[in-house]
Every structure is written in C-alpha cells, then in structure tokens.
Amino acid sequence: MKLTFLGADHEVTGSCTLIENCGHYMLVDYGMEQGINIFENMPLPVSPADIDCVLLTHAHIDHSGNLPLLYKNGFKGTVYATEATCNLCEIMLLDTAHIQEQEAQWKSRKSKRAGGKEVEPVFDVNDAQGVLQKFRACPYDTFIQINEGVSVRFTDIGHLLGSASIEIDLTENGVTKRVVFSGDVGNTNQPIIKDPQQVHCADCLIIESTYGNRYHGERPDYVGSLAEIIQRTFDRGGNVVVPAFAVGRTQEMLYFLRIIQKEGRIKGHDNFKIYVDSPLANEATDIFLQCDDKEYFDDETRALIDAGINPLYSPGLRVSITDAESKMINSDPDPKVIISASGMCDAGRIRHHLKHNLWREECTVLFVGYQAVGTLGRILVDGASEVKIFGERIAVNAEIEFLDGISGHADKQGLLDWIDGFDQKPGKVFVNHGEDTVCMEFTSCLIEEKGIDAFAPYSGTRYNVLTGEIEFAPEGIKVINKDGKKASRSREVFNRLLVAAQRLLEVAKSYEGAPNKDIARFADQINSLCDKWR
C-alpha cells in the first residue's frame, strides 16, 4: 500500500502519482508538463502494461495529456473519470495528438533541411483514439469497486465541468486506509459550475497548492471589471484579445459577455463582435450546453437552462473554425473581443492574434487564468517590453491586463477552508501542484497554523500508507539554473545521472529483509559498476 509521487511536485503541471496495492498498480492522473520543466521528474517505475487503471481528476491537459503516450507504451487498463470528463477528453486528447503530429512534421522538415532524420510524434491520433476506448464514466458520490481491495468515489471539486476529488479506499492484509486526492480545488462563486463539495475523512490527503500563498481577495465584480476594460479599449479603437483555456475559461468568459451585452453595458458599441477562435473551445462549449446531467451546474445556470436561455450565447457571438476564418478576424477593422487558445499563449491561434495586436497601443491583452513559469503568457504578465513570436520580434505596446480573482483554483483561504471541512485532520498531508516556493510556504502553513503533519514531496518520493512512513524522499534536482535560465545540455544530462542514482538508492533500500545472498549479489553488481566508471 504505497504512493510514489512522479509529477507536479514543486511544479504546477504534469500531475502523476503511482499507487501500489496488493501487487496492483494504478495512476492518479497522467498529465503533460507545460511551460519550463523546473525539476527533473522520476520516470514511471513500472511498465505501462502493468498498470491496471488510471483515476482521472479532470480533463485539463496537465492532468490528462500523456494518456495517449501511456497507451502507446502498452497500457491496456481502464481510465475512470466522470462522464463530463470523458466527454471533454474525447476532444482534448485528439486535439493534443493533432498538435503532436503537427510539431513532428515541422521538426522533420527542419531536420531534413539540415541533413537529419525524420522526427516521430510523441504520440499520434491513433494513440489518442486507442486510450479513449479505455475510458469508463463514473457518477459523483458513489463508491465503485475497481479491483480487489480498491474502491473509489468521485466528488465534485468545482474546478471544471466534471472535475473531481477522488477518495480511494485501499485494503491490504485486512486493513483499510483512505487516500484522498483533491485534484484541482475550485474557486468559490464561479459561474456555471458548483462550488467545491466537501470530503470528510482521509488517512492520507494529497492536495494541490497552485495559489497556496495568495488570496484572491473579495469576489470582484467580474462583469463590471470586464465591461470597463472593453469600453476603454473600444473607445480607443482597439481590440480586446483574451488568451483563454479552451475548456472552462472560454465558457466563463462567454457567460460574462452574455450579461454585458444583454444589459447594454458597452456604450456606443451595441452588439459588439465576440470571436471565439478555437475549434477546441467551440467543441467544448457544445459539450457544456449538451450536458445531460444538470447536476453539474450551479443553481443560476440551471435556472437559465430550464427557462430555455442559452447561458453562453450573445448576439455578437461569432465562431471561427477554419484557418481562413481565423485569418479574417484581424482584417476586420471594427473593435472586437477575440477569445482564443492556448490560455498560456504557448501554442495555437492566440499567437497569431498577439502578433497582430500586441504592437498596437489601442489594443488590450487580457489574461484571465494562471500563467506557468516560462510560458509566453507569463513573460507578458511579468512586463516584457518585447517578445518573439514565429521568429519575429514584436513590441509590447498594448495594454496588458489581468482580471483579478477570476481563477478556477481556490486561493490559500479556499484550500484551508476545504481542509477544515474534514471531520478530523487527515493523518498525513502531501502538498503538490504548486510552484516551488508556494509548495513550501503552504506546507509550512499547514504545519504551523493547523498542526497538520504535512510534507511537500519531490518527484520520486515514496510513502507507505500502511505504516505511515516516508520510505524514500529524494531532493529536487533542478533543470533550470538559479538565474531562471534553462540549464545547459551537459547539465541536463548530469541531472539525468543524479535521478538515475536516486532510483538506484531506492532499489537498494527495497532489498532490506531480502535473503543475504541476493543482497550480496546486488552489492557486488553495484560495486562492479562503480569500479568500471570510476
């Protein structure tokens, strides 16, 4: 009955945790890293073919994005998730696979021009389609037996349509322990979806900490703030460009914009144009609107739907699907709102809109979500005066705005409130899914202010749930230097060596209690290896 932390440890993306119980293996999330990889991650210590199942907290790519790769490498098990998460993953994983194929084609052309070899995609559409066949939809609030000694329950965590915290009851040698993964804890009073629902008991809790050292403050007037930004930008003759995650944040923005247009808040620009320039966002919006289970939605959204009102439609709404339609947007001289993905500006059509609008003083680029370290979005939020897009230097003359408080993640108080909702303190709390300093600060808060036994694991940390002991706790090995720049190739390779050495130490510790002859043989092999390379 053990946990091994593999991803999103002292980092915000790439969520992945391995669970071992009675010789069976399962993963909680298998996400893709986005932005700069700050710390070297331990590779999956078992073959994908040996993994019985994946428990998926929600559809965002930093939690689900590597599932096609898992399938490509031999995974044949089941992916358990809520129905809405299954539906969203069907479009998101295929979209991610298309991006992998396109990037491989671009790299292949570049490689061939230099006399190199063709580059294979990390995974392709066939891999995405294959893993999607392994998905099984699960209801909220119901325990499901997934194999001998393991049952799970999904609870609405209010982060995204279908998002969940996951309670896992593990039974071994007649002893049952409950492990709870928070997933991404949602912010309160978000539009469309419910507030985070409470979980009441845990022997071990793994909780995210994206905003674990910050407060969103009092709930702002989202509609009023957004209307003010649009009004002053349109009055200058500019466009409002909104980099937004295709799933979740785009739909929230459409919800606010419907209210703004319905109430006539933008003077002199009646029924102004709203472009959603993201095929994925348009498909995701359809899933939101076609969701059969209204229990996914909050009371206000359900009331609109029951009254026959589309909560995401405005008279000025336009969608662009083809590349030609996307290119025409910037030929339109009228002031407009352009919502496009990706939300962190690292890929997708948003980069074209930034190229056409960043240099214009009359325009505004409005950020409405978290920007990971190293992404173009983070660089702009941090005040860059110039950026490079498609190899071209672009001056940043546009107004850069951030809509405070509009976050899909709970702030520090929201995380503490959710933990306080447990009937009694969890026996052990692990803090992950936060930047390095945030993880450490939130962990210290739990220890000092709440009296909770908390720990922020680095990748490779192994915890024995049955005994309550941390069996292996490696130090974090940074991929970037102290100045924030990416380490040199030689440093990257050296970091890989250090990670391999940590894995060797972990294997050596696992030999405790083994027959003396096996220990001696393993020790001789290690010494022989050391002698060879000394």
C-alpha positions as CSV (number, residue, x, y, z in Angstrom):
1,M,0.0,0.0,0.0
2,K,2.4,2.7,-1.3
3,L,2.3,6.0,-3.1
4,T,5.1,7.2,-5.4
5,F,5.0,10.9,-6.4
6,L,6.1,11.4,-10.0
7,G,4.8,14.7,-11.4
8,A,3.6,18.2,-10.4
9,D,5.9,18.1,-7.4
10,H,7.1,21.6,-6.6
11,E,5.7,22.4,-10.1
12,V,2.2,23.2,-11.4
13,T,1.9,20.9,-14.4
14,G,2.4,17.2,-15.2
15,S,0.3,15.7,-12.4
16,C,1.0,12.0,-11.8
17,T,1.0,9.7,-8.8
18,L,1.5,5.9,-8.7
19,I,-0.4,3.8,-6.2
20,E,0.6,0.2,-5.4
21,N,-1.7,-2.1,-3.5
22,C,-1.5,-5.9,-3.2
23,G,0.7,-6.1,-6.2
24,H,-1.6,-4.0,-8.4
25,Y,-0.6,-0.6,-9.8
26,M,-2.8,2.4,-10.7
27,L,-2.1,6.0,-11.6
28,V,-3.9,9.1,-10.4
29,D,-3.7,11.4,-13.5
30,Y,-1.0,11.3,-16.2
31,G,-0.6,14.9,-17.2
32,M,1.6,16.7,-19.7
33,E,4.2,19.3,-18.5
34,Q,3.6,22.8,-19.8
35,G,6.0,25.7,-19.7
36,I,9.5,25.3,-18.3
37,N,10.3,22.0,-16.6
38,I,11.7,23.2,-13.3
39,F,12.7,19.9,-11.7
40,E,13.8,16.6,-13.1
41,N,11.0,14.1,-12.8
42,M,11.4,10.4,-11.9
43,P,10.3,8.2,-14.8
44,L,7.4,5.8,-14.4
45,P,9.0,3.0,-12.3
46,V,6.8,0.2,-13.7
47,S,5.8,-0.8,-17.3
48,P,2.6,0.9,-18.6
49,A,1.4,-2.6,-19.4
50,D,1.5,-3.4,-15.6
51,I,-0.8,-0.5,-14.7
52,D,-4.4,-1.7,-14.1
53,C,-6.1,1.6,-14.3
54,V,-5.9,5.4,-14.2
55,L,-8.1,7.6,-12.0
56,L,-8.5,10.9,-13.7
57,T,-9.4,14.0,-11.7
58,H,-10.4,16.2,-14.7
59,A,-9.8,16.8,-18.4
60,H,-7.2,19.6,-18.3
61,I,-4.1,18.6,-20.3
62,D,-1.7,19.0,-17.3
63,H,-3.7,16.1,-15.8
64,S,-4.7,14.0,-18.8
65,G,-2.4,14.9,-21.6
66,N,0.0,12.0,-21.5
67,L,-2.7,9.3,-21.5
68,P,-2.2,8.6,-25.3
69,L,1.6,8.1,-24.6
70,L,0.7,5.7,-21.8
71,Y,-1.4,3.7,-24.3
72,K,1.3,3.9,-26.9
73,N,3.7,2.3,-24.5
74,G,1.5,-0.6,-23.6
75,F,-1.3,0.4,-21.2
76,K,-4.3,-1.8,-21.6
77,G,-6.2,-1.0,-18.4
78,T,-9.2,1.3,-17.7
79,V,-9.4,5.1,-17.2
80,Y,-12.0,6.0,-14.7
81,A,-13.5,9.5,-14.8
82,T,-16.8,11.4,-14.5
83,E,-19.0,11.4,-17.6
84,A,-18.3,15.1,-18.4
85,T,-14.5,14.4,-18.1
86,C,-14.8,11.5,-20.5
87,N,-16.7,13.8,-23.0
88,L,-14.2,16.6,-22.7
89,C,-11.2,14.3,-23.0
90,E,-12.6,12.9,-26.3
91,I,-12.0,16.3,-27.9
92,M,-9.0,17.4,-25.9
93,L,-6.8,14.3,-26.3
94,L,-7.5,14.2,-30.0
95,D,-6.6,17.9,-30.3
96,T,-3.4,17.3,-28.3
97,A,-2.5,14.4,-30.6
98,H,-3.0,16.6,-33.7
99,I,-0.6,19.1,-32.2
100,Q,2.0,16.4,-31.6
101,E,1.7,15.3,-35.2
102,Q,2.0,18.9,-36.5
103,E,5.0,19.6,-34.3
104,A,6.7,16.4,-35.5
105,Q,6.1,17.4,-39.1
106,W,7.6,20.8,-38.6
107,K,10.6,19.4,-36.8
108,S,11.0,16.8,-39.5
109,R,11.1,19.4,-42.2
110,K,13.7,21.4,-40.3
111,S,15.7,18.3,-39.6
112,K,15.7,17.1,-43.2
113,R,16.9,20.6,-44.4
114,A,19.9,20.1,-42.1
115,G,20.5,16.6,-43.3
116,G,19.0,14.9,-40.3
117,K,16.3,12.3,-39.8
118,E,12.6,12.4,-39.6
119,V,11.1,13.2,-36.2
120,E,8.4,11.0,-34.9
121,P,5.5,12.5,-32.8
122,V,5.5,11.7,-29.1
123,F,2.1,10.1,-29.8
124,D,-0.5,10.3,-32.6
125,V,-4.2,10.4,-33.2
126,N,-4.4,6.6,-33.2
127,D,-2.9,6.5,-29.7
128,A,-5.5,9.1,-28.5
129,Q,-8.3,7.1,-30.1
130,G,-7.0,3.9,-28.5
131,V,-6.9,5.3,-25.0
132,L,-10.3,6.9,-25.3
133,Q,-11.7,3.4,-25.8
134,K,-10.5,2.6,-22.3
135,F,-12.5,5.4,-20.6
136,R,-15.3,4.4,-18.2
137,A,-17.7,7.0,-16.9
138,C,-18.4,7.2,-13.2
139,P,-21.1,9.1,-11.3
140,Y,-20.4,11.5,-8.5
141,D,-20.9,10.5,-4.8
142,T,-20.9,6.7,-5.4
143,F,-18.2,4.2,-4.3
144,I,-17.2,1.9,-7.2
145,Q,-15.2,-1.3,-6.7
146,I,-12.5,-1.2,-9.4
147,N,-10.5,-4.3,-8.3
148,E,-9.9,-6.5,-5.3
149,G,-9.1,-4.2,-2.3
150,V,-9.7,-0.9,-4.1
151,S,-12.8,1.2,-4.3
152,V,-13.1,4.8,-5.4
153,R,-15.6,7.7,-5.2
154,F,-15.6,10.9,-7.2
155,T,-16.8,14.1,-5.6
156,D,-17.4,17.4,-7.4
157,I,-14.5,19.7,-6.7
158,G,-15.8,22.7,-8.6
159,H,-12.7,23.4,-10.8
160,L,-14.0,22.4,-14.3
161,L,-17.1,20.7,-15.7
162,G,-16.8,17.1,-14.4
163,S,-13.7,17.8,-12.2
164,A,-13.4,15.7,-9.0
165,S,-11.6,14.9,-5.9
166,I,-11.1,11.2,-5.6
167,E,-11.4,9.1,-2.4
168,I,-9.6,5.8,-2.7
169,D,-10.2,3.0,-0.1
170,L,-7.2,0.6,-0.2
171,T,-7.4,-2.7,1.7
172,E,-4.4,-4.8,2.3
173,N,-3.9,-7.6,4.9
174,G,-7.4,-6.8,6.3
175,V,-6.5,-3.2,6.9
176,T,-8.3,-0.4,5.0
177,K,-6.8,3.1,4.5
178,R,-8.5,6.0,2.7
179,V,-6.3,8.1,0.4
180,V,-7.8,11.3,-1.0
181,F,-6.6,13.3,-4.0
182,S,-8.0,16.8,-4.0
183,G,-7.5,17.3,-7.7
184,D,-7.6,21.0,-8.5
185,V,-9.7,22.6,-5.9
186,G,-12.1,25.1,-7.5
187,N,-12.7,28.7,-6.6
188,T,-16.0,29.6,-5.0
189,N,-18.7,31.6,-6.7
190,Q,-17.6,30.7,-10.2
191,P,-20.2,30.9,-12.9
192,I,-21.7,27.8,-14.5
193,I,-20.4,25.1,-12.2
194,K,-20.9,24.3,-8.5
195,D,-18.6,25.3,-5.6
196,P,-16.2,22.6,-4.3
197,Q,-18.1,19.8,-2.5
198,Q,-16.6,18.5,0.8
199,V,-14.8,15.3,1.6
200,H,-15.0,14.3,5.2
201,C,-12.2,11.8,6.1
202,A,-8.8,10.8,4.9
203,D,-5.9,8.8,6.4
204,C,-3.7,10.5,3.7
205,L,-4.5,13.6,1.7
206,I,-2.7,14.8,-1.5
207,I,-3.7,18.5,-2.0
208,E,-2.8,21.0,-4.7
209,S,-1.3,24.4,-3.9
210,T,-1.4,26.5,-7.1
211,Y,-2.4,29.6,-5.1
212,G,-1.3,28.3,-1.7
213,N,0.4,31.5,-0.7
214,R,-2.1,34.0,-2.2
215,Y,-5.5,35.4,-1.6
216,H,-7.9,36.3,-4.4
217,G,-9.5,38.9,-2.2
218,E,-13.2,39.7,-2.1
219,R,-15.1,38.4,-5.1
220,P,-14.7,41.1,-7.7
221,D,-17.4,42.4,-9.9
222,Y,-16.3,40.3,-12.9
223,V,-18.9,41.7,-15.2
224,G,-18.2,45.3,-14.2
225,S,-14.4,44.9,-14.5
226,L,-14.6,43.2,-17.9
227,A,-17.1,45.8,-19.2
228,E,-14.8,48.6,-18.1
229,I,-11.8,47.1,-19.9
230,I,-13.8,46.5,-23.1
231,Q,-15.3,50.0,-23.0
232,R,-12.0,51.9,-22.8
233,T,-10.3,49.6,-25.4
234,F,-13.2,50.0,-27.9
235,D,-13.2,53.8,-27.3
236,R,-9.5,53.8,-28.4
237,G,-10.5,51.8,-31.5
238,G,-8.7,48.7,-30.3
239,N,-9.4,45.0,-29.8
240,V,-9.5,43.1,-26.6
241,V,-7.5,39.9,-27.0
242,V,-8.2,37.2,-24.4
243,P,-5.9,34.2,-24.2
244,A,-8.2,31.6,-22.6
245,F,-8.1,27.9,-21.9
246,A,-10.4,26.3,-24.4
247,V,-12.2,24.3,-21.8
248,G,-13.6,26.1,-18.8
249,R,-12.3,29.7,-19.0
250,T,-13.7,30.3,-22.5
251,Q,-17.1,29.3,-21.4
252,E,-16.9,31.5,-18.3
253,M,-16.0,34.5,-20.5
254,L,-18.9,33.8,-22.8
255,Y,-21.2,33.7,-19.7
256,F,-20.0,37.2,-18.6
257,L,-20.2,38.6,-22.1
258,R,-23.8,37.5,-22.5
259,I,-24.6,39.5,-19.4
260,I,-22.7,42.6,-20.6
261,Q,-24.5,42.6,-24.0
262,K,-27.9,41.8,-22.5
263,E,-27.6,44.7,-20.1
264,G,-26.1,47.1,-22.7
265,R,-23.1,47.9,-20.7
266,I,-20.8,48.9,-23.6
267,K,-21.9,52.3,-24.7
268,G,-21.6,53.2,-28.4
269,H,-20.8,49.6,-29.4
270,D,-24.1,47.8,-29.3
271,N,-23.9,44.1,-30.0
272,F,-20.1,44.3,-30.4
273,K,-18.4,41.3,-32.1
274,I,-17.1,38.4,-30.0
275,Y,-15.0,36.0,-31.8
276,V,-14.2,32.6,-30.4
277,D,-11.3,31.5,-32.5
278,S,-10.6,28.0,-31.3
279,P,-12.1,24.8,-32.8
280,L,-11.5,23.0,-29.5
281,A,-13.2,25.8,-27.5
282,N,-16.2,25.7,-29.8
283,E,-16.5,21.9,-29.4
284,A,-16.1,22.2,-25.6
285,T,-18.8,24.8,-25.5
286,D,-21.1,22.3,-27.2
287,I,-20.3,19.8,-24.6
288,F,-21.2,22.3,-21.8
289,L,-24.5,23.0,-23.4
290,Q,-25.4,19.4,-24.3
291,C,-24.5,18.0,-20.8
292,D,-27.4,15.7,-19.9
293,D,-26.9,15.9,-16.2
294,K,-27.9,19.4,-15.0
295,E,-26.5,18.5,-11.6
296,Y,-23.1,19.5,-12.9
297,F,-24.3,23.1,-13.0
298,D,-24.9,25.7,-10.3
299,D,-28.4,26.9,-9.4
300,E,-28.2,30.1,-11.6
301,T,-27.1,28.3,-14.7
302,R,-29.7,25.5,-14.2
303,A,-32.4,28.2,-13.9
304,L,-31.3,29.8,-17.2
305,I,-31.3,26.4,-19.0
306,D,-34.8,25.5,-17.5
307,A,-36.1,28.8,-18.8
308,G,-34.8,28.0,-22.3
309,I,-32.0,30.5,-22.2
310,N,-28.6,29.7,-23.6
311,P,-26.2,30.9,-20.9
312,L,-23.3,31.2,-23.3
313,Y,-24.8,32.9,-26.3
314,S,-24.6,36.6,-27.2
315,P,-26.0,38.4,-30.2
316,G,-22.5,39.4,-31.3
317,L,-21.0,35.9,-31.0
318,R,-19.1,34.6,-33.9
319,V,-17.1,31.3,-34.1
320,S,-14.2,30.6,-36.5
321,I,-13.4,27.1,-37.4
322,T,-11.1,27.1,-40.5
323,D,-7.7,28.8,-40.8
324,A,-9.2,31.2,-43.4
325,E,-11.9,32.3,-40.9
326,S,-9.2,32.8,-38.2
327,K,-7.1,35.0,-40.5
328,M,-10.1,37.2,-41.5
329,I,-10.6,38.2,-37.8
330,N,-7.6,40.6,-37.9
331,S,-8.7,42.0,-41.2
332,D,-11.9,43.2,-39.6
333,P,-11.4,46.9,-38.6
334,D,-14.2,47.0,-36.0
335,P,-13.3,46.9,-32.3
336,K,-14.0,43.4,-31.0
337,V,-13.3,40.8,-28.4
338,I,-11.1,37.9,-29.6
339,I,-11.1,34.8,-27.3
340,S,-8.5,32.2,-28.4
341,A,-6.4,29.4,-27.1
342,S,-4.0,28.4,-25.8
343,G,-4.5,30.1,-22.4
344,M,-0.8,30.4,-21.7
345,C,0.0,31.6,-25.3
346,D,2.4,28.8,-25.9
347,A,0.6,27.3,-28.9
348,G,-2.4,27.7,-31.1
349,R,-4.1,30.6,-32.8
350,I,-3.7,33.0,-29.9
351,R,-0.1,33.6,-31.0
352,H,-1.3,34.9,-34.4
353,H,-3.7,37.4,-32.7
354,L,-0.9,38.5,-30.3
355,K,1.4,39.1,-33.3
356,H,-1.3,41.4,-34.9
357,N,-2.4,43.2,-31.8
358,L,0.5,43.4,-29.2
359,W,2.2,46.2,-31.0
360,R,-0.9,48.4,-31.2
361,E,-1.2,50.9,-28.3
362,E,-5.0,51.0,-28.7
363,C,-5.4,47.3,-28.0
364,T,-5.6,45.3,-24.7
365,V,-4.4,41.8,-24.0
366,L,-6.5,40.5,-21.1
367,F,-5.3,37.5,-19.1
368,V,-7.9,35.5,-17.2
369,G,-6.0,32.5,-15.9
370,Y,-2.8,31.2,-14.4
371,Q,0.3,31.6,-16.4
372,A,3.0,29.0,-15.8
373,V,6.7,29.9,-15.5
374,G,8.4,30.1,-18.9
375,T,5.3,30.5,-21.0
376,L,4.8,33.4,-23.3
377,G,1.7,34.4,-21.2
378,R,3.9,34.6,-18.0
379,I,6.5,36.7,-19.8
380,L,3.9,39.2,-20.9
381,V,2.2,39.3,-17.5
382,D,5.7,39.9,-15.9
383,G,6.1,43.1,-18.0
384,A,8.2,42.2,-21.1
385,S,8.6,45.1,-23.5
386,E,9.3,42.9,-26.4
387,V,8.6,39.2,-27.3
388,K,9.4,36.9,-30.2
389,I,6.5,35.2,-32.0
390,F,7.1,33.0,-35.0
391,G,10.7,34.2,-35.1
392,E,9.7,37.9,-35.3
393,R,10.3,40.5,-32.6
394,I,7.1,42.1,-31.5
395,A,7.0,45.3,-29.4
396,V,4.6,45.1,-26.5
397,N,2.7,48.4,-26.8
398,A,-0.8,47.1,-26.0
399,E,-2.3,47.4,-22.5
400,I,-1.7,44.2,-20.5
401,E,-4.4,43.5,-18.1
402,F,-5.2,40.6,-15.6
403,L,-8.7,40.1,-14.4
404,D,-8.0,39.6,-10.7
405,G,-9.9,36.9,-8.9
406,I,-11.1,35.1,-12.0
407,S,-9.4,31.8,-11.3
408,G,-10.5,28.2,-11.5
409,H,-8.3,27.4,-8.5
410,A,-9.0,28.1,-4.8
411,D,-6.7,30.6,-3.1
412,K,-5.0,29.9,0.2
413,Q,-8.1,30.5,2.2
414,G,-10.2,28.3,-0.1
415,L,-7.7,25.5,0.3
416,L,-7.7,25.9,4.1
417,D,-11.5,26.0,4.2
418,W,-11.7,22.8,2.2
419,I,-9.2,21.0,4.6
420,D,-11.1,22.4,7.6
421,G,-14.2,20.7,6.2
422,F,-12.8,17.3,7.1
423,D,-14.4,15.8,10.2
424,Q,-10.9,15.4,11.7
425,K,-7.4,16.2,10.5
426,P,-6.0,13.9,7.8
427,G,-3.3,11.7,9.2
428,K,-0.8,12.8,6.6
429,V,-1.0,15.6,4.0
430,F,1.2,15.9,0.9
431,V,1.3,19.2,-0.9
432,N,1.9,19.3,-4.7
433,H,0.8,21.1,-7.8
434,G,2.4,24.4,-6.9
435,E,5.5,26.3,-7.7
436,D,8.5,25.5,-5.5
437,T,8.2,28.4,-3.0
438,V,4.4,28.1,-2.9
439,C,4.5,24.4,-2.1
440,M,6.9,25.1,0.7
441,E,5.0,28.1,2.1
442,F,1.7,26.2,2.1
443,T,3.2,23.2,3.7
444,S,4.7,25.4,6.5
445,C,1.2,27.0,6.9
446,L,-0.4,23.6,7.4
447,I,2.3,22.6,9.9
448,E,2.5,25.8,11.9
449,E,-1.0,27.2,11.8
450,K,-3.1,24.0,11.5
451,G,-0.9,21.5,13.4
452,I,-1.1,19.1,10.4
453,D,1.6,16.6,9.6
454,A,2.4,17.9,6.1
455,F,5.2,17.3,3.6
456,A,6.0,18.7,0.1
457,P,7.4,15.7,-1.9
458,Y,9.8,15.9,-4.8
459,S,9.4,13.5,-7.7
460,G,10.4,10.0,-6.6
461,T,9.2,10.3,-3.0
462,R,7.6,7.0,-1.9
463,Y,5.2,6.8,1.1
464,N,3.9,3.6,2.8
465,V,0.3,4.3,3.6
466,L,0.0,1.2,5.8
467,T,2.9,2.1,8.1
468,G,2.6,5.9,7.7
469,E,6.3,6.1,6.8
470,I,8.1,8.0,4.1
471,E,10.3,5.3,2.7
472,F,12.2,7.4,0.2
473,A,12.5,11.2,0.0
474,P,14.9,12.4,-2.7
475,E,16.0,16.0,-3.1
476,G,14.7,18.0,-6.0
477,I,17.1,18.2,-9.0
478,K,16.6,21.5,-10.9
479,V,16.5,21.5,-14.7
480,I,17.0,25.3,-14.7
481,N,19.7,27.5,-13.1
482,K,19.3,29.9,-10.3
483,D,19.0,32.8,-12.8
484,G,15.9,31.2,-14.2
485,K,17.6,30.1,-17.5
486,K,17.4,26.6,-18.8
487,A,20.3,24.5,-17.8
488,S,22.9,23.6,-20.5
489,R,22.6,20.3,-22.3
490,S,25.6,19.0,-20.3
491,R,23.8,20.0,-17.0
492,E,20.6,18.3,-18.2
493,V,22.4,15.1,-18.9
494,F,24.1,15.3,-15.5
495,N,20.7,15.8,-13.8
496,R,19.5,12.6,-15.5
497,L,22.5,10.8,-13.9
498,L,21.6,12.1,-10.5
499,V,18.0,11.0,-10.9
500,A,19.2,7.5,-12.0
501,A,21.4,7.4,-8.9
502,Q,18.4,8.2,-6.7
503,R,16.5,5.4,-8.3
504,L,19.4,3.0,-7.6
505,L,19.4,4.1,-4.0
506,E,15.6,3.5,-3.8
507,V,16.0,-0.1,-5.3
508,A,18.9,-0.8,-2.8
509,K,16.7,0.2,0.1
510,S,13.9,-2.1,-1.1
511,Y,16.3,-5.0,-0.5
512,E,16.1,-4.7,3.2
513,G,14.9,-8.1,4.6
514,A,15.8,-9.9,1.4
515,P,18.0,-13.1,1.5
516,N,21.6,-12.3,2.3
517,K,22.8,-13.9,-1.0
518,D,20.6,-11.6,-3.0
519,I,21.8,-8.6,-1.2
520,A,25.4,-9.6,-1.6
521,R,25.0,-10.2,-5.3
522,F,23.3,-6.8,-5.8
523,A,26.0,-5.1,-3.8
524,D,28.7,-6.8,-5.9
525,Q,27.0,-5.6,-9.1
526,I,26.8,-2.0,-7.8
527,N,30.5,-2.1,-6.8
528,S,31.5,-3.6,-10.1
529,L,29.6,-0.8,-11.9
530,C,31.3,1.9,-9.8
531,D,34.7,0.4,-10.4
532,K,34.0,0.4,-14.1
533,W,33.1,4.0,-14.3
534,R,35.4,5.5,-11.6
